[in-house]
Amino acid sequence: MKLKDKVVLITGGGSGLGREMGLTFAREGAKVGVNDIRPESAGNVVTEIERLGGTARPFVADVSSSAAVAKMFAEFIAAFGTIDILINNAGIARASEVDNPDLFMTHQKTDEDWHKMLATHLDSTFYCTREALKVMIPKQSGRIINMGSIAGTTGLAFASDYCAAKGAIISFTKSVAREVVPMGILVNCIAPGFIDTPMTAPIPSEVRKQIEQTTPIGRFGEPRDIAAAALFLACDDSKFMVGQVLSPNGGYVI
């Protein structure tokens, strides 16, 4: 087992990529904290992990709130005693539920939509990283894996807020990686392409076909493709990886 007795916290762990990473890490021996804003989603993944024979606990919190994150970390450390791995995975595809494509254009985005997108992705990554480092720095070890996106490496039309958040997360990763590597903490980023998850499910079929045609491998990725990358960055196989961006994307960005 590559993560035997390691303690991991996965934000947005109640579905999609977060769920898959939780299951993968549990199979490799990690104790998993499953964060989600939805109690039922977090609880369901914890149940799945326990059925595998693993150890997991739910932590319900809105990680875009600094106070909520501080409270969650206090509860997490009380439950597990430490944190070895943090995966900043929480995110949303859009800030509001709208069917009008015109509203995705930058000049139509509201202040509220802009701030919600950045808070959910970028603020949460900062808040959780800050709390994790308070534990990791004294023990001089730890791994932090931030979830970027090809949206942050190449840009996607009609998603300027999402792209801005993901691009910022990539830069944040590189800065913090330089800062804490002398303390035995490795910080890296994953920038997925289009993956089959609940987040991409609403993509219209004609748009999906266009994406598949644009992707050299000819299909969307699977959650396990990203979980495998996360496992690599979390275990000793990646001990020379510092501030890097792994991008499993089927060739969409080369």
N, C-alpha and C positions, 0 to 999 in steps of 0.2 A: 504494500500500500504506500502510495507516494505522499499521503498527507496524514498519516496515522497520528491521532491525538492532537492535530492542529485545530485551532479554533478560528472559524471564518464567519464574517457577517456579510450577507448579500442584500443590498438594498434593491427594492423592486423585485424581490425574490418569489412573489406569489404567482407568476405566470411567465410564459415565454422564455427568454434567455435566462432570466434569473432562476426560474424553476429548474431548467435543465442543468445549470451550473450547480445548484444545490444538490440535486440527485447525483451528479457526477462526483462532486467533492465528498459526499457522504459515502459513496462506494469506495473511495480512496482513503477512508478512515477519518475524515474530518468531522468535527462537531460543528453543526451549522445553525447560525442564527438567521432566520428568514424574516426579513423586514418587508412589509407592504402596508400601504395605506388602507387596504381592504382586509379586515380581520378574517373573513372566510377564506380568501385566497391564501393568506399566510398559513392559516391553520390546515388547509388542504395539503399544502406542500410538506408541512411538518409531518402530517399523517403518512404521506407517501414515503418520506425518508425513514420514519420509524418502522414502516412495513418492510423496508429493506434491511432492517436491523441496525439502522444508524441512530444517531443522537441529534435532535434538533429542537429548537424552540421558536415560537413566533414572537416578533417584536413589531407591534402595530404603531406606526408613526408616519407623519407627513415630513419627509426629510428635507423639504424646502423651508422648513421652520427651524431656526437655530435653537430655540428653546426645546422643541420636540426632539431634536437630535441629541442635545445634551442629556435629556431625560432618558432617551433610549439607550445611550451608551452607559449611563449609570446602571440601568437595569441589566444590560448585557454583561458588563463586567461583574456585577453581583451574581449573575447566573453562571458564568463560565470562568471567571477569575482573570481572564486576559483576552487579548485578541492578537492573532498571528497574521491573519489575512483579511483585508477589507476589499470588497468588490463594489465599487460605485456604479450600480447598474440602473437605478431608478430613472425613469424617463417617460415622456409622452410624445406621441407623434404630432399632435396638434393641440393648440391651446384652447380651442372651442369646437364644439360639435356643429359644424356647418356643412351643408351640402352644395353651397354655391362656390365653384372653383375660383371665381373672381376674388373672393375674400382671402384667398391664399396669397394674392399678390401683395408685395411689400407696401404699396401705397394705401392698401385697404386694411392693413393690420392695425389693431387698436393698441393703445398703451398697455391695457390690461393683458392682452394676448402676449405681447412682447415680454412683459415682466414675468408672467406665469411660466413661459417657456424657459427663460433663463434661470428662474428660481428653481424649477423642477430638475433641470439638468445641472447647471453650473453651481448655483448656490449650494445645492445638496452635496455635490462633490467636495466643495470646500469645507462645509460644516462637518461632514463625516470624516474627511481626511484630518482635519484639525483635531478632532476628538481621538481618532485612532493613534495619531502621532504622540499624543500625551501618554499613551501606554507603551507604544513601540520604542520611543526614544530612550526611556530609562532602561529598558531591557536590551537595547542595541540590536534589535532584529524585527523584521516584519516585511510583509508584502502588501502593496496597494495596487489594485488593478482598476483603472478607470475605463469607462465605456465611452469611446468616441464613436465615430461613424465615418463612412466615406463622404457623408455630408460635410464633414469638417476637413476633408482632405482635397475634395474636388469641387464641392458646391453642388447644390441641386436647386433648380428653379422652383419658385413658389414655396420655398421653405427657408427664407432668409433668417428667420428667428431660430429655427432648429439648427441650421448650418452655423450660425454665429455661436450658439451654445456649444456645439460639438467641437468647433474649431478652438474655442477658448479652453475646453477641457484638454485638448491635445497640448496646447501651450502650457497650461497649468501643470500637466503631467511632467513635461520636460523641466520646468523650473523646480518643482518639488523634488524631482529625481536627483538633480544636482545638489540640492540642499541637504538631503538626508542620507545619501549613499555612504558618506563617511561614518554614519551611525549604524550601518548594517541593515538599512531599510531600502528595499528595491521598489521603485515606482515605475509602472509601465502602463500602456494603453492598448486597448483593442478597438479597431475601427471596422466594424462589420459592414459588409455589403447588404444586399437585400436578402433577408432571411425569412423563412416561413414561420411567422409568429402571429399572435393576436393583433400586434401592432400593424403588421402589413396586410392583414386579412381584408381591410376595407378597400384596398387598391382595386379599382375597376379592372375587369378581365382584359380589356383592350390595352390598358396601360401596363398591366402585368406582362402581356405578350411582348410589348415593346421593350420592357426591361430585360426580359429573357433573351430577346434577340440582340440586345446591346451587350449582354454578358457573354464573354467568350465560352464559358462552360455551358451556357444555354439553359440555365435554371436558377431558381432561388436556392440559397443555402438552407441547411437544417440547423436547428438550435445546437445539436451536438457538435457541429463544426466550431461554434464559438466556445462552447464548454471545453472542448479539447484545447483550444488556445489559452483559455483561462487556467486550465489545469497546468499547462506548461509553464505559464508565468508564475504560478503559485508554488511550484515545487523546485527541488534542487536542480532540475534539468536546465533552468534558466538563470543560474547564479551569475552569469556574465551579462545579463540583459538589464540595462539601466536607461530609463527614459525613452524606450522604444515604442513604436506604434506597429503592432501586428494587425494586418488587414486581410482577414479571410473574406474575399469578395468575388470569387469566381472569375477574376480578370476584369471586372467592371472598371477598376482603377488599376493601372499598371505603371 
